[in-house]
Amino acid sequence: MTRSLVALTLALTVLPGIALAHGPSRQKHATSIEVDMAPVAVWQKIGNFDDLSWNPLVASVKAEPGNAVNSVREVTLKDGGVLRQELYKYDAARMSYQIQMPEVGTAVLPVTNYSEFLTVKPAAGGDKSEIEIRSAYYRGYPNNEPPENLNDKAANDAVAAMQEKVVEGLKASLENGS
């Protein structure tokens, strides 16, 4: 009985501390938008890893042509930030690809270990498409008690704002034929 009481007391004092010391949790965000264009036509415009001319945030891209898994592209943003992205998965038949950014400059985007899925699907009602961007990432500061600019809220707000700008600009680009 005494051993059980000691074990229970130890568990009740140690376990709460362990639970608080786990570090950041994986964050997720998804944005989708419907465009008035057939999925195949949308995929032809946005389905190439080496071409981000449709992305309103991008100034330039340096990449080998094609969609080979493990390809790398260096993306220079219009605000001067640079992102190094790796093509992790590519499925033309499903009109989707996944990129990873294992190393992200937190001044550019306050996250770490970022991955993103881009998918084009048929939307209900005629020749329309749904474009979805789903991201998973950790906040920019991997330890406990992050500064305000690198906490979960900062990461979530930055990713949401980025995705919203991308899909709105993409919709305008596709529907205006640019």
KETI-46939 format. One record per residue (C-alpha): residue number from 1; residue in one letter; x, y, z. Coordinates in steps of 0.2 Angstrom, whole numbers. Each point is the difference from the previous one (the first is absolute). Layout:
BEGIN
     k   r       u       v       w
   NUM   a       X       Y       Z
...
! end
This chain:
BEGIN
     k   r       u       v       w
     1   m       0       0       0
     2   t      14      12       4
     3   r       9      -3     -16
     4   s     -17       3     -10
     5   l      -2      16      10
     6   v      18       6      -4
     7   a      -2      -5     -18
     8   l     -17      10      -1
     9   t       8      15       8
    10   l      15       0     -11
    11   a     -11      -2     -16
    12   l     -11      15       6
    13   t      15      11       3
    14   v      10      -4     -16
    15   l     -12      -3     -14
    16   p      -8      17       0
    17   g      18       7      -3
    18   i       3     -12     -14
    19   a     -16       5      -8
    20   l       5      18       0
    21   a      17      -3      -7
    22   h      -5      -8     -17
    23   g       4      15     -11
    24   p     -10       7     -14
    25   s     -14     -10      -8
    26   r      -2      -2     -19
    27   q     -12      14      -7
    28   k     -10      -2     -16
    29   h      -9      12     -11
    30   a     -10      -2     -16
    31   t      -7      12     -13
    32   s     -11      -3     -15
    33   i      -7      10     -14
    34   e     -12      -4     -14
    35   v       5       6     -17
    36   d     -11       1     -16
    37   m      11     -11     -10
    38   a       2     -19      -4
    39   p      11     -10      12
    40   v      11      -5     -15
    41   a       3      18      -6
    42   v       4       5      18
    43   w      13     -14       2
    44   q       8       4     -17
    45   k       3      18       7
    46   i       5      -4      18
    47   g       6     -18       0
    48   n      19       2      -4
    49   f      11       1      14
    50   d      13      11      -9
    51   d     -13      13      -4
    52   l      -8      12      13
    53   s      -4      14     -12
    54   w     -18      -2       6
    55   n       5       4      18
    56   p      -3      18       4
    57   l      13       0      14
    58   v      14      -7     -11
    59   a      13      11      -9
    60   s      10     -14      -7
    61   v       4     -19       0
    62   k      16      -9      -3
    63   a      -3     -18      -3
    64   e       4     -15     -12
    65   p     -14      -2     -12
    66   g     -12     -14       3
    67   n      -9      -8      15
    68   a      12     -13       6
    69   v      -2      -4      18
    70   n      15       7      11
    71   s       2      15     -12
    72   v       4      16       8
    73   r      -6      17      -4
    74   e       6      17       7
    75   v     -14      12       2
    76   t       3      18       1
    77   l     -15      10       7
    78   k      -5      17      -5
    79   d       4       6      17
    80   g      18      -6      -2
    81   g      -2     -16      11
    82   v       7     -16      -7
    83   l      -7     -18       2
    84   r       8     -16      -4
    85   q     -13     -13      -5
    86   e       2     -19      -3
    87   l     -13     -10     -11
    88   y      -5     -14      12
    89   k     -14      -8     -10
    90   y      -8       3     -17
    91   d     -15      -8      -8
    92   a      -6       7     -16
    93   a     -15     -12      -1
    94   r      -6       7      16
    95   m       5      17      -4
    96   s      10       3      16
    97   y      17       2       7
    98   q       8       2      17
    99   i      15      11       4
   100   q      11       1      15
   101   m      10      13       8
   102   p      10      -8      14
   103   e      10      16       3
   104   v     -10      17      -1
   105   g       7      17       5
   106   t     -11       5      13
   107   a       1      18      -5
   108   v      -8      -5     -17
   109   l     -13     -12       8
   110   p      -1      -3      19
   111   v      -1     -19      -1
   112   t      12     -15       0
   113   n      -2     -17      -9
   114   y     -13       7     -12
   115   s      -9     -12     -13
   116   e     -13       5     -12
   117   f     -13      -9     -11
   118   l      -7       8     -16
   119   t     -15      -9      -8
   120   v     -12       4     -14
   121   k     -17      -9       0
   122   p     -16       1      -9
   123   a     -13      12       9
   124   a     -18      -2       0
   125   g      -9       7     -15
   126   g       7       0     -17
   127   d      18       4      -6
   128   k       6       6      17
   129   s      15      -4      11
   130   e       4       0      18
   131   i      18       4       4
   132   e       5      -5      17
   133   i      16       4      10
   134   r       3     -10      16
   135   s      15       4      11
   136   a       8      -9      15
   137   y      14       9      10
   138   y       7       4      17
   139   r       1      17       7
   140   g      16      10      -3
   141   y       7      -3      18
   142   p       2     -18       4
   143   n       2       1      18
   144   n     -12       4      14
   145   e      -5      19       3
   146   p       3       6     -17
   147   p       1      19      -4
   148   e     -16       8      -6
   149   n       6       1     -18
   150   l       4     -19      -1
   151   n     -14      -8      10
   152   d     -14     -10      -6
   153   k     -12      15      -3
   154   a      14       9     -11
   155   a       3     -16     -10
   156   n     -19      -3      -3
   157   d      -3      18      -4
   158   a      14       1     -12
   159   v      -4     -16      -9
   160   a     -18       4      -1
   161   a       4      18      -8
   162   m      12      -8     -12
   163   q     -12     -13      -6
   164   e     -14      12      -2
   165   k      10      12     -11
   166   v       6     -15     -10
   167   v     -18      -7      -4
   168   e      -7      17      -3
   169   g      14       5     -12
   170   l      -1     -17      -8
   171   k     -19       2      -3
   172   a       2      17      -7
   173   s      14      -6     -12
   174   l      -9     -15      -6
   175   e     -17       8      -3
   176   n       8      15      -8
   177   g      11     -11     -11
   178   s      17       8       6
! end
